[in-house]
Amino acid sequence: MNKDQITGRVDEIKGISKEKAGKLLDDKDLKTQGTKEKLSGKIQSNLGDAKEKTKELIDKI
């Protein structure tokens, strides 16, 4: 597991929490911020996954 995977998943979880808090508190700004953070985290973790797969393929060669 690499840094991008870990950071991305942590940000994704924080974003989900903010999104749910925004829904509960009826705070559209907090919900939007959470959605953005969740998506950003998902992108970063996917990037980390791609890096990891690339590394595995290179190691096989």
N, CA, C and O of each residue as an XYZ file, in Angstrom:
244
protein
N       0.860     -1.171      0.000
C       0.000      0.000      0.000
C       0.907      1.235      0.000
O       1.886      1.299      0.743
N       0.566      2.202     -0.837
C       1.410      3.387     -0.922
C       0.711      4.611     -0.310
O      -0.448      4.560      0.100
N       1.459      5.693     -0.270
C       0.989      6.922      0.380
C      -0.314      7.448     -0.238
O      -1.210      7.886      0.483
N      -0.415      7.403     -1.551
C      -1.621      7.910     -2.220
C      -2.852      7.085     -1.852
O      -3.937      7.636     -1.670
N      -2.689      5.791     -1.743
C      -3.818      4.937     -1.376
C      -4.305      5.264      0.036
O      -5.507      5.386      0.275
N      -3.371      5.401      0.955
C      -3.736      5.671      2.349
C      -4.371      7.048      2.493
O      -5.451      7.187      3.067
N      -3.692      8.061      1.968
C      -4.199      9.434      2.075
C      -5.560      9.565      1.401
O      -6.465     10.209      1.931
N      -5.697      8.954      0.238
C      -6.956      9.021     -0.490
C      -8.106      8.400      0.282
O      -9.203      8.956      0.332
N      -7.854      7.257      0.876
C      -8.927      6.585      1.619
C      -9.297      7.351      2.885
O     -10.467      7.406      3.262
N      -8.300      7.942      3.540
C      -8.577      8.758      4.725
C      -9.419      9.976      4.328
O     -10.400     10.301      4.997
N      -9.033     10.643      3.245
C      -9.793     11.810      2.785
C     -11.205     11.422      2.368
O     -12.156     12.171      2.590
N     -11.332     10.255      1.767
C     -12.656      9.775      1.354
C     -13.554      9.573      2.572
O     -14.727      9.946      2.548
N     -13.011      8.987      3.630
C     -13.784      8.763      4.858
C     -14.151     10.089      5.517
O     -15.273     10.264      5.990
N     -13.195     11.025      5.547
C     -13.494     12.345      6.120
C     -14.585     13.039      5.315
O     -15.468     13.683      5.882
N     -14.523     12.910      4.003
C     -15.535     13.521      3.148
C     -16.910     12.934      3.374
O     -17.905     13.659      3.413
N     -16.967     11.625      3.521
C     -18.253     10.962      3.795
C     -18.828     11.475      5.111
O     -20.026     11.740      5.210
N     -17.968     11.613      6.121
C     -18.421     12.110      7.424
C     -18.977     13.529      7.316
O     -20.037     13.832      7.863
N     -18.256     14.390      6.610
C     -18.717     15.775      6.437
C     -20.018     15.826      5.646
O     -20.916     16.610      5.954
N     -20.104     14.989      4.635
C     -21.310     14.949      3.806
C     -22.523     14.554      4.652
O     -23.584     15.170      4.551
N     -22.357     13.523      5.485
C     -23.463     13.077      6.337
C     -23.801     14.115      7.402
O     -24.969     14.323      7.728
N     -22.768     14.765      7.944
C     -23.012     15.817      8.936
C     -23.779     16.968      8.286
O     -24.687     17.534      8.894
N     -23.416     17.308      7.063
C     -24.117     18.364      6.343
C     -25.575     18.027      6.119
O     -26.442     18.895      6.213
N     -25.846     16.764      5.822
C     -27.238     16.333      5.647
C     -28.002     16.438      6.961
O     -29.125     16.940      7.003
N     -27.372     15.953      8.040
C     -28.034     15.984      9.349
C     -28.311     17.403      9.826
O     -29.375     17.689     10.375
N     -27.344     18.287      9.610
C     -27.459     19.665     10.086
C     -28.146     20.582      9.070
O     -28.342     21.771      9.321
N     -28.503     20.009      7.926
C     -29.107     20.772      6.840
C     -28.200     21.936      6.428
O     -28.658     23.055      6.197
N     -26.903     21.637      6.344
C     -25.882     22.622      5.970
C     -25.362     22.261      4.577
O     -24.533     21.363      4.429
N     -25.850     22.961      3.571
C     -25.503     22.643      2.188
C     -24.016     22.844      1.907
O     -23.424     22.090      1.135
N     -23.411     23.858      2.531
C     -21.986     24.108      2.321
C     -21.137     22.949      2.857
O     -20.204     22.503      2.190
N     -21.455     22.474      4.035
C     -20.724     21.359      4.634
C     -20.923     20.082      3.811
O     -19.984     19.313      3.605
N     -22.138     19.870      3.352
C     -22.425     18.700      2.523
C     -21.638     18.758      1.218
O     -21.074     17.753      0.786
N     -21.600     19.926      0.593
C     -20.861     20.101     -0.651
C     -19.365     19.907     -0.426
O     -18.692     19.255     -1.224
N     -18.852     20.471      0.654
C     -17.440     20.315      0.988
C     -17.118     18.830      1.193
O     -16.085     18.346      0.730
N     -17.991     18.123      1.877
C     -17.797     16.693      2.092
C     -17.800     15.903      0.801
O     -16.989     14.994      0.621
N     -18.705     16.243     -0.094
C     -18.780     15.564     -1.386
C     -17.492     15.777     -2.177
O     -16.951     14.839     -2.762
N     -17.009     17.014     -2.188
C     -15.761     17.313     -2.897
C     -14.591     16.552     -2.297
O     -13.773     15.992     -3.027
N     -14.507     16.527     -0.972
C     -13.406     15.833     -0.304
C     -13.489     14.324     -0.549
O     -12.468     13.664     -0.743
N     -14.702     13.789     -0.540
C     -14.898     12.362     -0.797
C     -14.432     12.001     -2.205
O     -13.723     11.012     -2.393
N     -14.826     12.791     -3.179
C     -14.436     12.515     -4.566
C     -12.938     12.694     -4.776
O     -12.305     11.912     -5.486
N     -12.379     13.723     -4.159
C     -10.941     13.949     -4.255
C     -10.173     12.771     -3.659
O      -9.179     12.320     -4.228
N     -10.633     12.282     -2.527
C     -10.002     11.124     -1.907
C     -10.107      9.884     -2.765
O      -9.161      9.102     -2.857
N     -11.252      9.701     -3.389
C     -11.462      8.543     -4.263
C     -10.500      8.595     -5.458
O      -9.917      7.582     -5.844
N     -10.346      9.783     -6.030
C      -9.427      9.943     -7.155
C      -7.992      9.635     -6.721
O      -7.264      8.931     -7.421
N      -7.593     10.165     -5.568
C      -6.231      9.942     -5.093
C      -5.982      8.468     -4.783
O      -4.913      7.943     -5.096
N      -6.949      7.801     -4.178
C      -6.754      6.373     -3.878
C      -6.706      5.551     -5.164
O      -5.952      4.582     -5.247
N      -7.502      5.925     -6.165
C      -7.447      5.232     -7.455
C      -6.096      5.444     -8.131
O      -5.565      4.530     -8.762
N      -5.541      6.642     -8.001
C      -4.214      6.918     -8.532
C      -3.190      6.022     -7.836
O      -2.317      5.444     -8.484
N      -3.306      5.914     -6.521
C      -2.413      5.035     -5.765
C      -2.550      3.587     -6.186
O      -1.556      2.868     -6.280
N      -3.781      3.153     -6.440
C      -4.009      1.783     -6.913
C      -3.323      1.561     -8.260
O      -2.703      0.521     -8.481
N      -3.435      2.529     -9.149
C      -2.807      2.428    -10.468
C      -1.283      2.374    -10.340
O      -0.624      1.599    -11.033
N      -0.729      3.198     -9.452
C       0.724      3.173     -9.229
C       1.164      1.806     -8.720
O       2.190      1.274     -9.143
N       0.380      1.249     -7.810
C       0.715     -0.046     -7.224
C       0.669     -1.147     -8.280
O       1.554     -2.001     -8.322
N      -0.347     -1.133     -9.126
C      -0.459     -2.142    -10.183
C       0.687     -2.009    -11.182
O       1.233     -3.009    -11.649
N       1.046     -0.766    -11.506
C       2.159     -0.532    -12.425
C       3.453     -1.069    -11.836
O       4.249     -1.703    -12.529
N       3.653     -0.811    -10.560
C       4.856     -1.305     -9.881
C       4.908     -2.831     -9.907
O       5.963     -3.414    -10.156
N       3.765     -3.479     -9.650
C       3.707     -4.943     -9.679
C       4.040     -5.487    -11.076
O       4.760     -6.477    -11.210
N       3.509     -4.830    -12.109
C       3.793     -5.278    -13.482
C       5.271     -5.114    -13.820
O       5.868     -5.980    -14.460
N       5.847     -4.017    -13.394
C       7.270     -3.783    -13.674
C       8.136     -4.808    -12.956
O       9.126     -5.292    -13.505
N       7.755     -5.135    -11.726
C       8.518     -6.108    -10.956
C       8.473     -7.508    -11.594
O       9.406     -8.291    -11.419
N       7.407     -7.825    -12.327
C       7.284     -9.123    -12.970
C       8.205     -9.245    -14.186
O       8.578    -10.345    -14.592
N       8.560     -8.100    -14.752
C       9.374     -8.115    -15.981
C      10.794     -8.393    -15.680
O      11.620     -8.442    -16.591
